[in-house]
Amino acid sequence: DGKRGLLKDLLNAPIQMCQFHQVALVIRKLTRKPKSEAGKALKILVKTLKISRKNEFYINLYHWYLKHKTFLNERSDKPDEKGKYPYKHRGVRSAYASLLRNMDHLFTFEKYAELNIEKTTNRLEGLFSELKRNLAAHNGLTKYHKIMFIKDFLNKKGC
């Protein structure tokens, strides 16, 4: 799912960040009803993620950034306990930073079209929940037998 911890283990494997989870993450940071114009515009833009191509989406995101750059860089008039002046619009900044941070993993399915990678993790999560249910029915297995059970389950599913 594009998590950095996974990247350490699978360095050469292409990683696809679930687009559904990215949209949910951005909306959480913006809130469901953003008050600022920048927040409203970013929410509308991120909802186009699932139907956009990489270049199109990031060009639109860049134009959004240029339009709202001054807003994003606004700082508080009052210093915090460390004497620094924090940014005012942390939620919008954080949502934007999240899109930039995950840029390389949101459109992996386009780069490796021959691998038929999906945009979301819905089917994978369904597979894992089925595996957990089946494994829970055999809760007395040793670690070795659990590994064998999981391998057999995944082989039967064609993974």
Backbone as CSV, one residue per row, in Angstrom:
resi,resn,N_x,N_y,N_z,CA_x,CA_y,CA_z,C_x,C_y,C_z
1,ASP,0.826,-1.195,0.000,0.000,0.000,0.000,0.862,1.246,0.000
2,GLY,2.103,1.150,-0.377,2.963,2.314,-0.480,3.559,2.762,0.834
3,LYS,3.477,1.954,1.852,4.014,2.346,3.153,5.533,2.261,3.146
4,ARG,6.172,3.217,3.795,7.631,3.276,3.778,8.271,2.060,4.435
5,GLY,7.663,1.483,5.465,8.221,0.306,6.119,8.308,-0.865,5.163
6,LEU,7.317,-0.994,4.307,7.297,-2.064,3.328,8.407,-1.863,2.298
7,LEU,8.691,-0.620,1.961,9.711,-0.341,0.957,11.079,-0.865,1.386
8,LYS,11.362,-0.840,2.690,12.647,-1.335,3.180,12.795,-2.828,2.889
9,ASP,11.685,-3.569,2.975,11.724,-5.014,2.798,11.703,-5.440,1.329
10,LEU,11.033,-4.681,0.503,10.851,-5.064,-0.904,11.407,-3.993,-1.839
11,LEU,12.698,-3.779,-1.772,13.305,-2.664,-2.504,13.038,-2.683,-4.008
12,ASN,13.035,-3.829,-4.623,12.899,-3.866,-6.077,11.472,-4.085,-6.564
13,ALA,10.522,-4.185,-5.663,9.138,-4.427,-6.056,8.426,-3.098,-6.284
14,PRO,7.662,-2.982,-7.380,6.892,-1.750,-7.583,5.790,-1.640,-6.529
15,ILE,5.649,-0.470,-5.938,4.685,-0.240,-4.871,3.586,0.692,-5.365
16,GLN,2.339,0.291,-5.203,1.184,1.104,-5.573,0.480,1.550,-4.295
17,MET,0.466,2.835,-4.056,-0.301,3.385,-2.926,-1.771,3.337,-3.316
18,CYS,-2.605,2.848,-2.434,-4.046,2.768,-2.702,-4.607,4.178,-2.875
19,GLN,-5.173,4.446,-4.042,-5.706,5.785,-4.311,-6.890,6.114,-3.406
20,PHE,-7.695,5.121,-3.089,-8.819,5.353,-2.183,-8.317,5.835,-0.826
21,HIS,-7.268,5.179,-0.305,-6.727,5.565,0.986,-6.081,6.951,0.930
22,GLN,-5.462,7.282,-0.187,-4.855,8.620,-0.324,-5.940,9.694,-0.303
23,VAL,-7.027,9.468,-1.012,-8.136,10.437,-1.011,-8.685,10.588,0.404
24,ALA,-8.893,9.472,1.095,-9.417,9.515,2.466,-8.468,10.259,3.389
25,LEU,-7.166,10.048,3.226,-6.167,10.715,4.041,-6.220,12.228,3.837
26,VAL,-6.299,12.659,2.599,-6.348,14.095,2.294,-7.627,14.711,2.853
27,ILE,-8.748,14.046,2.669,-10.023,14.582,3.165,-10.007,14.665,4.690
28,ARG,-9.388,13.698,5.346,-9.261,13.754,6.816,-8.475,14.980,7.250
29,LYS,-7.413,15.295,6.527,-6.582,16.442,6.883,-7.287,17.771,6.580
30,LEU,-8.135,17.763,5.531,-8.838,18.992,5.147,-10.128,19.193,5.936
31,THR,-10.672,18.145,6.470,-12.005,18.030,7.066,-13.030,17.859,5.945
32,ARG,-14.194,17.371,6.292,-15.228,17.097,5.288,-15.747,18.368,4.636
33,LYS,-15.764,19.465,5.390,-16.234,20.746,4.849,-15.168,21.812,5.067
34,PRO,-14.149,21.832,4.205,-13.087,22.822,4.383,-13.650,24.244,4.273
35,LYS,-13.113,25.140,5.063,-13.606,26.515,5.065,-12.860,27.396,4.067
36,SER,-11.591,27.128,3.878,-10.790,27.972,2.992,-11.030,27.616,1.527
37,GLU,-10.794,28.583,0.674,-10.901,28.358,-0.773,-9.875,27.318,-1.215
38,ALA,-8.671,27.400,-0.649,-7.612,26.445,-0.996,-8.016,25.024,-0.602
39,GLY,-8.583,24.870,0.581,-9.021,23.558,1.045,-10.134,22.994,0.189
40,LYS,-11.093,23.828,-0.155,-12.206,23.387,-1.012,-11.695,22.953,-2.382
41,ALA,-10.782,23.749,-2.938,-10.240,23.442,-4.272,-9.405,22.159,-4.241
42,LEU,-8.628,21.961,-3.166,-7.811,20.753,-3.068,-8.691,19.517,-2.901
43,LYS,-9.766,19.645,-2.163,-10.690,18.517,-1.992,-11.301,18.122,-3.330
44,ILE,-11.721,19.095,-4.108,-12.279,18.815,-5.440,-11.218,18.153,-6.318
45,LEU,-9.999,18.678,-6.273,-8.911,18.129,-7.086,-8.587,16.687,-6.705
46,VAL,-8.489,16.403,-5.393,-8.099,15.057,-4.974,-9.175,14.034,-5.332
47,LYS,-10.420,14.475,-5.423,-11.487,13.549,-5.815,-11.382,13.146,-7.287
48,THR,-10.569,13.848,-8.070,-10.346,13.477,-9.474,-9.215,12.464,-9.619
49,LEU,-8.558,12.138,-8.509,-7.397,11.242,-8.551,-7.706,9.932,-9.257
50,LYS,-8.844,9.320,-8.936,-9.148,7.990,-9.475,-9.411,7.974,-10.982
51,ILE,-9.720,9.132,-11.573,-9.985,9.173,-13.018,-8.884,9.895,-13.791
52,SER,-7.840,10.335,-13.081,-6.769,11.118,-13.714,-5.575,10.256,-14.087
53,ARG,-4.819,10.759,-15.019,-3.506,10.202,-15.335,-2.487,10.976,-14.498
54,LYS,-1.315,10.414,-14.308,-0.322,11.033,-13.429,0.031,12.459,-13.845
55,ASN,0.412,12.648,-15.096,0.831,13.979,-15.546,-0.291,14.997,-15.403
56,GLU,-1.480,14.614,-15.791,-2.640,15.501,-15.698,-2.899,15.898,-14.240
57,PHE,-2.880,14.917,-13.343,-3.170,15.191,-11.939,-2.123,16.123,-11.337
58,TYR,-0.842,15.862,-11.574,0.203,16.676,-10.960,0.350,18.042,-11.611
59,ILE,-0.024,18.186,-12.854,-0.070,19.526,-13.457,-1.169,20.340,-12.778
60,ASN,-2.335,19.719,-12.583,-3.432,20.406,-11.889,-3.063,20.726,-10.447
61,LEU,-2.356,19.817,-9.778,-1.920,20.060,-8.404,-0.918,21.214,-8.360
62,TYR,-0.026,21.276,-9.332,0.958,22.357,-9.396,0.261,23.704,-9.609
63,HIS,-0.732,23.730,-10.484,-1.497,24.970,-10.701,-2.244,25.370,-9.427
64,TRP,-2.781,24.374,-8.704,-3.430,24.651,-7.427,-2.428,25.283,-6.471
65,TYR,-1.221,24.713,-6.418,-0.180,25.232,-5.529,0.183,26.673,-5.879
66,LEU,0.380,26.934,-7.164,0.737,28.302,-7.574,-0.346,29.308,-7.174
67,LYS,-1.588,28.915,-7.322,-2.706,29.796,-6.986,-2.790,30.056,-5.478
68,HIS,-2.455,29.053,-4.666,-2.652,29.152,-3.218,-1.342,29.210,-2.428
69,LYS,-0.242,29.482,-3.107,1.079,29.492,-2.471,1.148,30.487,-1.309
70,THR,0.654,31.678,-1.507,0.685,32.701,-0.462,-0.109,32.242,0.761
71,PHE,-1.289,31.679,0.521,-2.133,31.170,1.602,-1.404,30.086,2.387
72,LEU,-0.772,29.153,1.673,-0.072,28.041,2.329,1.100,28.504,3.185
73,ASN,1.714,29.618,2.793,2.900,30.098,3.504,2.584,31.106,4.602
74,GLU,1.314,31.369,4.861,0.944,32.302,5.928,1.368,31.720,7.267
75,ARG,1.908,32.602,8.107,2.346,32.196,9.443,1.548,32.942,10.500
76,SER,1.497,32.349,11.652,0.780,32.939,12.777,1.463,34.232,13.214
77,ASP,0.676,35.144,13.786,1.231,36.388,14.314,1.855,36.184,15.685
78,LYS,1.487,35.095,16.331,1.951,34.813,17.687,2.952,33.665,17.673
79,PRO,4.069,33.858,18.364,5.050,32.764,18.420,4.567,31.634,19.328
80,ASP,5.035,30.422,19.038,4.710,29.283,19.905,5.678,29.270,21.094
81,GLU,5.634,28.205,21.893,6.469,28.141,23.092,7.968,28.130,22.785
82,LYS,8.332,27.794,21.549,9.747,27.780,21.161,10.178,29.104,20.545
83,GLY,9.223,30.026,20.433,9.534,31.333,19.858,9.440,31.379,18.344
84,LYS,8.945,30.307,17.747,8.811,30.257,16.289,7.384,30.596,15.890
85,TYR,7.231,31.067,14.695,5.920,31.430,14.172,5.410,30.302,13.272
86,PRO,4.483,29.475,13.770,4.030,28.311,13.000,3.149,28.705,11.813
87,TYR,3.054,27.801,10.862,2.162,28.014,9.720,0.721,28.008,10.207
88,LYS,-0.105,28.822,9.573,-1.508,28.936,9.984,-2.352,27.756,9.515
89,HIS,-2.159,27.307,8.313,-3.073,26.351,7.672,-2.427,24.969,7.596
90,ARG,-2.180,24.393,8.757,-1.454,23.123,8.824,-2.189,21.979,8.141
91,GLY,-3.509,21.931,8.239,-4.262,20.847,7.617,-4.125,20.842,6.105
92,VAL,-4.265,22.017,5.503,-4.152,22.124,4.038,-2.719,21.835,3.613
93,ARG,-1.750,22.370,4.353,-0.339,22.112,4.037,-0.020,20.625,4.142
94,SER,-0.554,19.986,5.180,-0.299,18.565,5.400,-0.928,17.708,4.294
95,ALA,-2.131,18.064,3.877,-2.803,17.334,2.798,-1.999,17.443,1.500
96,TYR,-1.543,18.649,1.192,-0.740,18.879,-0.012,0.583,18.102,0.079
97,ALA,1.241,18.164,1.237,2.514,17.458,1.424,2.332,15.952,1.261
98,SER,1.210,15.434,1.711,0.927,14.005,1.576,0.860,13.594,0.104
99,LEU,0.221,14.413,-0.699,0.139,14.121,-2.140,1.521,14.150,-2.780
100,LEU,2.347,15.107,-2.362,3.706,15.177,-2.909,4.548,13.989,-2.446
101,ARG,4.424,13.632,-1.166,5.212,12.545,-0.596,4.883,11.206,-1.272
102,ASN,3.621,11.004,-1.621,3.201,9.727,-2.208,3.158,9.747,-3.731
103,MET,3.634,10.820,-4.324,3.571,10.998,-5.778,4.128,9.803,-6.555
104,ASP,5.255,9.296,-6.110,5.908,8.208,-6.849,5.154,6.889,-6.768
105,HIS,4.218,6.770,-5.825,3.543,5.490,-5.617,2.046,5.512,-5.929
106,LEU,1.522,6.653,-6.333,0.086,6.741,-6.627,-0.262,6.272,-8.041
107,PHE,0.715,6.282,-8.923,0.441,5.922,-10.322,1.385,4.833,-10.826
108,THR,1.811,3.963,-9.931,2.681,2.848,-10.314,1.983,1.965,-11.341
109,PHE,0.660,1.830,-11.231,-0.091,0.991,-12.167,0.059,1.476,-13.608
110,GLU,0.292,2.777,-13.816,0.518,3.299,-15.172,1.915,2.922,-15.673
111,LYS,2.891,3.057,-14.805,4.281,2.792,-15.178,4.511,1.315,-15.505
112,TYR,3.839,0.427,-14.762,3.994,-1.021,-14.955,2.670,-1.623,-15.420
113,ALA,2.165,-1.132,-16.513,0.859,-1.581,-17.015,0.829,-3.087,-17.262
114,GLU,1.967,-3.652,-17.655,2.020,-5.084,-17.965,1.810,-5.963,-16.723
115,LEU,1.950,-5.399,-15.528,1.770,-6.164,-14.292,0.317,-6.175,-13.805
116,ASN,-0.530,-5.399,-14.454,-1.956,-5.308,-14.070,-2.148,-4.973,-12.591
117,ILE,-1.389,-4.009,-12.111,-1.507,-3.555,-10.727,-2.791,-2.742,-10.609
118,GLU,-3.505,-2.936,-9.518,-4.753,-2.198,-9.308,-4.485,-0.885,-8.588
119,LYS,-5.394,0.079,-8.774,-5.264,1.396,-8.153,-5.571,1.363,-6.662
120,THR,-6.362,0.399,-6.237,-6.774,0.328,-4.840,-6.399,-1.033,-4.264
121,THR,-6.506,-1.145,-2.951,-6.169,-2.402,-2.279,-7.423,-3.182,-1.899
122,ASN,-8.568,-2.849,-2.465,-9.829,-3.482,-2.071,-9.787,-5.003,-2.175
123,ARG,-9.349,-5.533,-3.321,-9.314,-6.997,-3.473,-8.306,-7.638,-2.548
124,LEU,-7.182,-6.978,-2.360,-6.142,-7.501,-1.477,-6.647,-7.553,-0.037
125,GLU,-7.339,-6.499,0.394,-7.882,-6.482,1.754,-8.938,-7.569,1.934
126,GLY,-9.722,-7.832,0.897,-10.697,-8.918,0.954,-10.012,-10.268,1.091
127,LEU,-8.917,-10.455,0.352,-8.147,-11.694,0.430,-7.571,-11.885,1.835
128,PHE,-7.021,-10.802,2.403,-6.439,-10.893,3.741,-7.500,-11.185,4.802
129,SER,-8.675,-10.593,4.677,-9.699,-10.866,5.691,-10.184,-12.319,5.580
130,GLU,-10.260,-12.862,4.358,-10.614,-14.277,4.201,-9.530,-15.166,4.807
131,LEU,-8.273,-14.815,4.568,-7.159,-15.566,5.143,-7.221,-15.532,6.671
132,LYS,-7.466,-14.373,7.239,-7.544,-14.255,8.705,-8.682,-15.094,9.276
133,ARG,-9.829,-15.084,8.613,-10.964,-15.905,9.080,-10.606,-17.389,9.057
134,ASN,-10.003,-17.828,7.945,-9.617,-19.246,7.831,-8.534,-19.620,8.833
135,LEU,-7.595,-18.726,9.049,-6.508,-18.992,9.980,-7.014,-18.995,11.419
136,ALA,-7.990,-18.163,11.729,-8.547,-18.099,13.083,-9.217,-19.421,13.473
137,ALA,-9.743,-20.140,12.490,-10.379,-21.433,12.769,-9.347,-22.482,13.180
138,HIS,-8.076,-22.187,12.910,-6.989,-23.115,13.251,-6.007,-22.428,14.191
139,ASN,-6.510,-21.901,15.300,-5.676,-21.068,16.160,-4.614,-21.825,16.955
140,GLY,-4.565,-23.126,16.902,-3.570,-23.887,17.650,-2.340,-24.248,16.833
141,LEU,-2.228,-23.739,15.613,-1.100,-24.109,14.759,0.216,-23.517,15.267
142,THR,1.291,-24.261,15.057,2.622,-23.721,15.361,2.968,-22.699,14.287
143,LYS,4.011,-21.937,14.532,4.431,-20.918,13.560,4.727,-21.562,12.201
144,TYR,5.422,-22.688,12.208,5.761,-23.389,10.974,4.489,-23.796,10.222
145,HIS,3.524,-24.363,10.943,2.295,-24.811,10.296,1.432,-23.633,9.827
146,LYS,1.499,-22.504,10.525,0.795,-21.298,10.065,1.371,-20.839,8.732
147,ILE,2.703,-20.853,8.647,3.361,-20.448,7.396,2.946,-21.384,6.264
148,MET,2.927,-22.664,6.540,2.515,-23.644,5.524,1.048,-23.414,5.122
149,PHE,0.197,-23.127,6.095,-1.219,-22.861,5.841,-1.369,-21.641,4.934
150,ILE,-0.645,-20.577,5.257,-0.718,-19.334,4.470,-0.215,-19.564,3.053
151,LYS,0.898,-20.263,2.899,1.434,-20.567,1.565,0.403,-21.360,0.756
152,ASP,-0.189,-22.370,1.373,-1.192,-23.194,0.687,-2.412,-22.353,0.297
153,PHE,-2.854,-21.504,1.199,-4.012,-20.641,0.929,-3.729,-19.729,-0.263
154,LEU,-2.575,-19.087,-0.253,-2.232,-18.160,-1.334,-2.029,-18.889,-2.654
155,ASN,-1.450,-20.086,-2.619,-1.298,-20.875,-3.846,-2.651,-21.251,-4.439
156,LYS,-3.595,-21.625,-3.589,-4.933,-21.979,-4.071,-5.655,-20.786,-4.668
157,LYS,-5.334,-19.602,-4.174,-5.959,-18.371,-4.693,-5.245,-17.855,-5.936
158,GLY,-4.152,-18.487,-6.300,-3.413,-18.073,-7.505,-2.507,-16.897,-7.280
159,CYS,-2.059,-16.713,-6.038,-1.168,-15.578,-5.721,0.283,-15.987,-5.827
